[in-house]
């Protein structure tokens, strides 16, 4: 049973983290409010093991987003948003994890919920690590489907460094989940789920994610309705509703489903 004191402490801790992240420039104002909700539910209903896993994702991904900022600045025109997360980014990365924490409070003895929770976080952590580290790789990234060379930051572009970074990001969450309250097979399932979730993100980016074109800069971008230069962008390909936030959400879903599936199989 969830105690009142746990809920109070959980929401207070979430408020403190959201405020600190906002002051540090990791969250926009709307992102801080969304983080308060996500963190409050996970801290308050999941408990400290669940809260710690969320913090591992948030701290590691935020740190990497700020790292090597000068080298990444030239790629900002490619991505739909910057390193300061808004409410949609927080929801895309944390909505499923929040749902699993809430279900855990209702059916606390269901072990698969912890695996699903960790798998969802492993996927978004792996994707963040792949993006933030992969763009620093020497050499030219390749399209995940065709293998053709593509510009850095292109949706669906991958590199060996990005693959390794994704695996490391997933393994970090899997390892912390193992230390928290999981078995060795859960570690394997969570790591694999997270890594495949990141690959699913690249696949969706290469196929159905909405991509736009800036006629002034003559470049593809995720920015809409205007590019970073201020020029209105034109739809180029993909499903208009499939923006980067939706892709991230679906990647977390893949991570959770694969993690639970592998956990049951092995």
C-alpha positions as a Markdown table, in Angstrom:
| # | Residue | x | y | z |
|---|---|---|---|---|
| 1 | Unk | 0.0 | 0.0 | 0.0 |
| 2 | Unk | 1.3 | 3.5 | -0.9 |
| 3 | Unk | 1.6 | 5.7 | 2.2 |
| 4 | Unk | 0.7 | 9.3 | 2.4 |
| 5 | Unk | 4.2 | 10.2 | 3.5 |
| 6 | Unk | 5.7 | 8.4 | 0.4 |
| 7 | Unk | 3.4 | 10.4 | -1.8 |
| 8 | Unk | 4.3 | 13.7 | -0.1 |
| 9 | Unk | 8.0 | 13.0 | -0.2 |
| 10 | Unk | 7.8 | 11.7 | -3.8 |
| 11 | Unk | 6.1 | 14.8 | -5.1 |
| 12 | Unk | 8.4 | 17.1 | -3.1 |
| 13 | Unk | 11.4 | 15.4 | -4.5 |
| 14 | Unk | 10.0 | 15.6 | -8.0 |
| 15 | Unk | 9.3 | 19.3 | -7.5 |
| 16 | Unk | 12.9 | 19.9 | -6.4 |
| 17 | Unk | 14.4 | 18.0 | -9.4 |
| 18 | Unk | 12.1 | 19.8 | -11.9 |
| 19 | Unk | 13.0 | 23.2 | -10.4 |
| 20 | Unk | 16.8 | 22.4 | -10.4 |
| 21 | Unk | 16.6 | 21.1 | -14.0 |
| 22 | Unk | 14.7 | 24.3 | -15.1 |
| 23 | Unk | 17.3 | 26.5 | -13.4 |
| 24 | Unk | 20.1 | 24.5 | -15.0 |
| 25 | Unk | 18.7 | 25.0 | -18.5 |
| 26 | Unk | 17.7 | 21.4 | -19.1 |
| 27 | Unk | 14.0 | 22.1 | -19.1 |
| 28 | Unk | 11.7 | 24.8 | -20.4 |
| 29 | Unk | 9.0 | 26.1 | -18.1 |
| 30 | Unk | 6.4 | 23.7 | -19.7 |
| 31 | Unk | 8.9 | 20.9 | -19.4 |
| 32 | Unk | 9.4 | 21.5 | -15.7 |
| 33 | Unk | 5.7 | 21.2 | -15.1 |
| 34 | Unk | 5.5 | 18.0 | -17.1 |
| 35 | Unk | 8.6 | 16.7 | -15.2 |
| 36 | Unk | 6.8 | 17.4 | -12.0 |
| 37 | Unk | 3.9 | 15.2 | -13.0 |
| 38 | Unk | 6.0 | 12.4 | -14.4 |
| 39 | Unk | 8.4 | 12.5 | -11.5 |
| 40 | Unk | 5.7 | 12.9 | -8.9 |
| 41 | Unk | 3.9 | 9.8 | -10.1 |
| 42 | Unk | 7.0 | 7.7 | -10.4 |
| 43 | Unk | 8.6 | 8.9 | -7.2 |
| 44 | Unk | 5.3 | 8.8 | -5.2 |
| 45 | Unk | 3.8 | 5.6 | -6.6 |
| 46 | Unk | 6.8 | 3.6 | -7.7 |
| 47 | Unk | 9.2 | 4.3 | -4.8 |
| 48 | Unk | 12.9 | 5.0 | -4.6 |
| 49 | Unk | 14.0 | 2.2 | -6.9 |
| 50 | Unk | 11.8 | 3.5 | -9.7 |
| 51 | Unk | 12.7 | 7.1 | -8.9 |
| 52 | Unk | 16.5 | 6.3 | -9.1 |
| 53 | Unk | 16.1 | 4.7 | -12.5 |
| 54 | Unk | 14.3 | 7.7 | -13.8 |
| 55 | Unk | 17.0 | 9.9 | -12.4 |
| 56 | Unk | 19.7 | 7.9 | -14.1 |
| 57 | Unk | 18.0 | 8.5 | -17.4 |
| 58 | Unk | 17.4 | 12.1 | -16.8 |
| 59 | Unk | 20.8 | 13.0 | -15.5 |
| 60 | Unk | 22.8 | 11.0 | -18.0 |
| 61 | Unk | 20.8 | 12.2 | -21.0 |
| 62 | Unk | 20.8 | 15.8 | -19.9 |
| 63 | Unk | 24.6 | 15.8 | -19.3 |
| 64 | Unk | 25.2 | 14.4 | -22.8 |
| 65 | Unk | 22.9 | 17.0 | -24.3 |
| 66 | Unk | 25.0 | 19.7 | -22.8 |
| 67 | Unk | 28.4 | 18.0 | -23.6 |
| 68 | Unk | 30.4 | 19.2 | -26.6 |
| 69 | Unk | 27.8 | 21.9 | -27.2 |
| 70 | Unk | 30.1 | 23.9 | -29.5 |
| 71 | Unk | 30.6 | 20.9 | -31.8 |
| 72 | Unk | 26.8 | 20.2 | -31.9 |
| 73 | Unk | 25.7 | 23.8 | -32.5 |
| 74 | Unk | 26.0 | 23.5 | -36.2 |
| 75 | Unk | 23.5 | 20.6 | -36.2 |
| 76 | Unk | 20.7 | 22.5 | -34.3 |
| 77 | Unk | 19.1 | 23.5 | -37.7 |
| 78 | Unk | 18.5 | 19.8 | -38.3 |
| 79 | Unk | 16.7 | 18.9 | -35.0 |
| 80 | Unk | 13.2 | 20.1 | -34.2 |
| 81 | Unk | 14.1 | 21.2 | -30.7 |
| 82 | Unk | 17.1 | 22.1 | -28.6 |
| 83 | Unk | 18.6 | 20.6 | -25.5 |
| 84 | Unk | 16.0 | 22.3 | -23.2 |
| 85 | Unk | 13.1 | 19.9 | -23.1 |
| 86 | Unk | 9.5 | 21.1 | -23.4 |
| 87 | Unk | 6.4 | 19.3 | -22.1 |
| 88 | Unk | 6.0 | 17.3 | -25.2 |
| 89 | Unk | 9.5 | 15.9 | -25.0 |
| 90 | Unk | 9.1 | 15.1 | -21.4 |
| 91 | Unk | 5.8 | 13.3 | -22.1 |
| 92 | Unk | 7.2 | 11.5 | -25.1 |
| 93 | Unk | 10.1 | 10.1 | -23.0 |
| 94 | Unk | 8.3 | 9.6 | -19.8 |
| 95 | Unk | 4.6 | 8.9 | -20.4 |
| 96 | Unk | 4.9 | 5.1 | -20.6 |
| 97 | Unk | 7.2 | 4.9 | -17.6 |
| 98 | Unk | 4.7 | 7.0 | -15.7 |
| 99 | Unk | 1.9 | 4.6 | -16.7 |
| 100 | Unk | 3.9 | 1.5 | -15.6 |
| 101 | Unk | 4.6 | 3.2 | -12.2 |
| 102 | Unk | 0.9 | 3.9 | -11.7 |
| 103 | Unk | 0.0 | 0.3 | -12.6 |
| 104 | Unk | 2.7 | -0.9 | -10.2 |
| 105 | Unk | 0.8 | 0.8 | -7.4 |
| 106 | Unk | -2.3 | -1.1 | -8.4 |
| 107 | Unk | -0.8 | -4.5 | -8.9 |
| 108 | Unk | 2.5 | -4.3 | -7.0 |
| 109 | Unk | 3.4 | -8.0 | -7.4 |
| 110 | Unk | 3.5 | -8.0 | -11.2 |
| 111 | Unk | 7.3 | -8.3 | -11.9 |
| 112 | Unk | 6.8 | -7.6 | -15.6 |
| 113 | Unk | 5.9 | -3.9 | -14.8 |
| 114 | Unk | 9.4 | -3.2 | -13.5 |
| 115 | Unk | 10.8 | -4.7 | -16.7 |
| 116 | Unk | 8.5 | -2.7 | -18.9 |
| 117 | Unk | 9.3 | 0.5 | -17.0 |
| 118 | Unk | 13.0 | -0.1 | -17.3 |
| 119 | Unk | 12.7 | -1.1 | -21.0 |
| 120 | Unk | 10.9 | 2.1 | -21.8 |
| 121 | Unk | 13.5 | 4.2 | -20.1 |
| 122 | Unk | 16.3 | 2.1 | -21.6 |
| 123 | Unk | 15.0 | 2.9 | -25.1 |
| 124 | Unk | 14.8 | 6.6 | -24.7 |
| 125 | Unk | 18.2 | 6.6 | -22.9 |
| 126 | Unk | 19.7 | 4.6 | -25.7 |
| 127 | Unk | 18.3 | 6.9 | -28.3 |
| 128 | Unk | 19.5 | 10.0 | -26.5 |
| 129 | Unk | 23.0 | 8.5 | -26.1 |
| 130 | Unk | 23.1 | 7.5 | -29.8 |
| 131 | Unk | 22.1 | 10.9 | -30.9 |
| 132 | Unk | 24.3 | 13.0 | -28.6 |
| 133 | Unk | 27.4 | 10.8 | -29.0 |
| 134 | Unk | 26.8 | 9.5 | -32.6 |
| 135 | Unk | 26.9 | 13.0 | -34.1 |
| 136 | Unk | 30.5 | 13.3 | -32.8 |
| 137 | Unk | 31.7 | 10.3 | -34.8 |
| 138 | Unk | 34.4 | 10.8 | -37.4 |
| 139 | Unk | 33.4 | 9.8 | -40.9 |
| 140 | Unk | 30.1 | 10.0 | -42.6 |
| 141 | Unk | 26.9 | 8.5 | -41.1 |
| 142 | Unk | 24.9 | 6.1 | -43.3 |
| 143 | Unk | 21.2 | 5.7 | -43.9 |
| 144 | Unk | 19.9 | 2.8 | -41.8 |
| 145 | Unk | 18.0 | 1.3 | -44.7 |
| 146 | Unk | 20.0 | 2.1 | -47.9 |
| 147 | Unk | 23.5 | 2.4 | -46.4 |
| 148 | Unk | 24.1 | 5.6 | -48.4 |
| 149 | Unk | 26.0 | 8.5 | -46.9 |
| 150 | Unk | 23.9 | 11.2 | -45.4 |
| 151 | Unk | 24.7 | 14.5 | -43.7 |
| 152 | Unk | 25.2 | 14.5 | -39.9 |
| 153 | Unk | 21.9 | 14.8 | -37.9 |
| 154 | Unk | 19.8 | 13.3 | -40.7 |
| 155 | Unk | 16.8 | 11.3 | -39.4 |
| 156 | Unk | 17.6 | 7.7 | -40.0 |
| 157 | Unk | 21.3 | 8.3 | -40.2 |
| 158 | Unk | 23.5 | 5.9 | -38.1 |
| 159 | Unk | 27.1 | 5.3 | -37.3 |
| 160 | Unk | 29.1 | 2.6 | -35.5 |
| 161 | Unk | 29.7 | 5.0 | -32.7 |
| 162 | Unk | 26.0 | 5.7 | -32.4 |
| 163 | Unk | 25.3 | 1.9 | -32.3 |
| 164 | Unk | 27.8 | 1.4 | -29.5 |
| 165 | Unk | 26.5 | 4.5 | -27.6 |
| 166 | Unk | 22.9 | 3.2 | -27.9 |
| 167 | Unk | 23.9 | -0.2 | -26.5 |
| 168 | Unk | 25.8 | 1.5 | -23.6 |
| 169 | Unk | 22.8 | 3.8 | -22.8 |
| 170 | Unk | 20.5 | 0.8 | -22.7 |
| 171 | Unk | 23.0 | -1.3 | -20.7 |
| 172 | Unk | 23.3 | 1.5 | -18.1 |
| 173 | Unk | 19.5 | 1.4 | -17.4 |
| 174 | Unk | 19.5 | -2.4 | -17.5 |
| 175 | Unk | 22.4 | -2.6 | -15.1 |
| 176 | Unk | 20.8 | -0.1 | -12.7 |
| 177 | Unk | 17.5 | -2.0 | -12.9 |
| 178 | Unk | 19.4 | -5.2 | -12.1 |
| 179 | Unk | 21.0 | -3.6 | -9.0 |
| 180 | Unk | 17.6 | -2.2 | -8.0 |
| 181 | Unk | 15.4 | -5.2 | -8.0 |
| 182 | Unk | 15.8 | -7.4 | -11.1 |
| 183 | Unk | 17.3 | -10.7 | -12.2 |
| 184 | Unk | 20.1 | -11.3 | -14.7 |
| 185 | Unk | 17.5 | -12.3 | -17.4 |
| 186 | Unk | 15.8 | -8.9 | -16.7 |
| 187 | Unk | 19.1 | -7.2 | -17.3 |
| 188 | Unk | 19.5 | -8.9 | -20.7 |
| 189 | Unk | 15.8 | -8.2 | -21.6 |
| 190 | Unk | 16.0 | -4.5 | -20.6 |
| 191 | Unk | 19.3 | -3.9 | -22.4 |
| 192 | Unk | 18.1 | -5.6 | -25.6 |
| 193 | Unk | 14.7 | -3.9 | -25.5 |
| 194 | Unk | 16.4 | -0.5 | -25.1 |
| 195 | Unk | 18.8 | -1.1 | -27.9 |
| 196 | Unk | 16.1 | -2.3 | -30.3 |
| 197 | Unk | 13.9 | 0.7 | -29.2 |
| 198 | Unk | 16.7 | 3.0 | -30.3 |
| 199 | Unk | 17.0 | 1.2 | -33.6 |
| 200 | Unk | 13.2 | 1.5 | -34.1 |
| 201 | Unk | 13.6 | 5.3 | -33.6 |
| 202 | Unk | 16.1 | 5.4 | -36.4 |
| 203 | Unk | 13.9 | 3.2 | -38.6 |
| 204 | Unk | 10.9 | 5.5 | -38.1 |
| 205 | Unk | 13.1 | 8.5 | -38.7 |
| 206 | Unk | 14.2 | 7.1 | -42.0 |
| 207 | Unk | 10.7 | 6.1 | -43.2 |
| 208 | Unk | 7.6 | 7.9 | -41.8 |
| 209 | Unk | 8.9 | 10.8 | -39.6 |
| 210 | Unk | 7.8 | 14.2 | -41.0 |
| 211 | Unk | 10.7 | 15.9 | -42.6 |
| 212 | Unk | 10.7 | 19.5 | -44.0 |
| 213 | Unk | 12.8 | 21.6 | -46.4 |
| 214 | Unk | 14.1 | 25.1 | -46.0 |
| 215 | Unk | 14.3 | 26.7 | -49.5 |
| 216 | Unk | 16.6 | 29.5 | -48.2 |
| 217 | Unk | 19.2 | 27.2 | -46.7 |
| 218 | Unk | 18.5 | 24.4 | -49.2 |
| 219 | Unk | 18.5 | 21.8 | -46.3 |
| 220 | Unk | 16.3 | 19.2 | -44.8 |
| 221 | Unk | 15.1 | 19.8 | -41.3 |
| 222 | Unk | 12.7 | 18.6 | -38.6 |
| 223 | Unk | 11.9 | 22.3 | -37.8 |
| 224 | Unk | 8.4 | 23.5 | -38.6 |
| 225 | Unk | 6.6 | 25.8 | -39.3 |
| 226 | Unk | 9.8 | 27.9 | -39.7 |
| 227 | Unk | 13.5 | 27.0 | -39.9 |
| 228 | Unk | 16.2 | 28.3 | -37.5 |
| 229 | Unk | 16.9 | 31.0 | -40.1 |
| 230 | Unk | 13.3 | 32.3 | -39.9 |
| 231 | Unk | 12.2 | 31.0 | -43.3 |
| 232 | Unk | 8.9 | 29.0 | -43.5 |
| 233 | Unk | 9.6 | 25.3 | -44.1 |
| 234 | Unk | 7.9 | 23.1 | -46.7 |
| 235 | Unk | 6.7 | 19.5 | -46.0 |
| 236 | Unk | 9.0 | 17.1 | -47.8 |
| 237 | Unk | 8.1 | 13.6 | -46.8 |
| 238 | Unk | 6.7 | 11.4 | -44.0 |
| 239 | Unk | 3.5 | 11.5 | -42.1 |
| 240 | Unk | 2.8 | 15.1 | -40.9 |
| 241 | Unk | 1.7 | 13.9 | -37.4 |
| 242 | Unk | 4.8 | 11.7 | -37.0 |
| 243 | Unk | 7.1 | 14.3 | -35.4 |
| 244 | Unk | 10.1 | 13.6 | -33.3 |
| 245 | Unk | 8.2 | 13.4 | -30.1 |
| 246 | Unk | 5.9 | 10.8 | -31.5 |
| 247 | Unk | 8.9 | 8.8 | -32.7 |
| 248 | Unk | 10.4 | 8.9 | -29.3 |
| 249 | Unk | 7.2 | 7.7 | -27.7 |
| 250 | Unk | 7.0 | 4.8 | -30.1 |
| 251 | Unk | 10.6 | 3.9 | -29.5 |
| 252 | Unk | 9.9 | 3.7 | -25.7 |
| 253 | Unk | 6.9 | 1.5 | -26.5 |
| 254 | Unk | 9.1 | -0.8 | -28.5 |
| 255 | Unk | 11.6 | -0.9 | -25.7 |
| 256 | Unk | 9.0 | -1.9 | -23.2 |
| 257 | Unk | 7.3 | -4.5 | -25.4 |
| 258 | Unk | 10.6 | -6.2 | -26.4 |
| 259 | Unk | 12.0 | -6.1 | -22.8 |
| 260 | Unk | 8.8 | -7.8 | -21.5 |
| 261 | Unk | 8.8 | -10.3 | -24.4 |
| 262 | Unk | 12.4 | -11.3 | -24.0 |
| 263 | Unk | 11.9 | -11.5 | -20.2 |
| 264 | Unk | 9.0 | -14.0 | -20.6 |
| 265 | Unk | 10.8 | -16.0 | -23.2 |
| 266 | Unk | 14.1 | -16.6 | -21.3 |
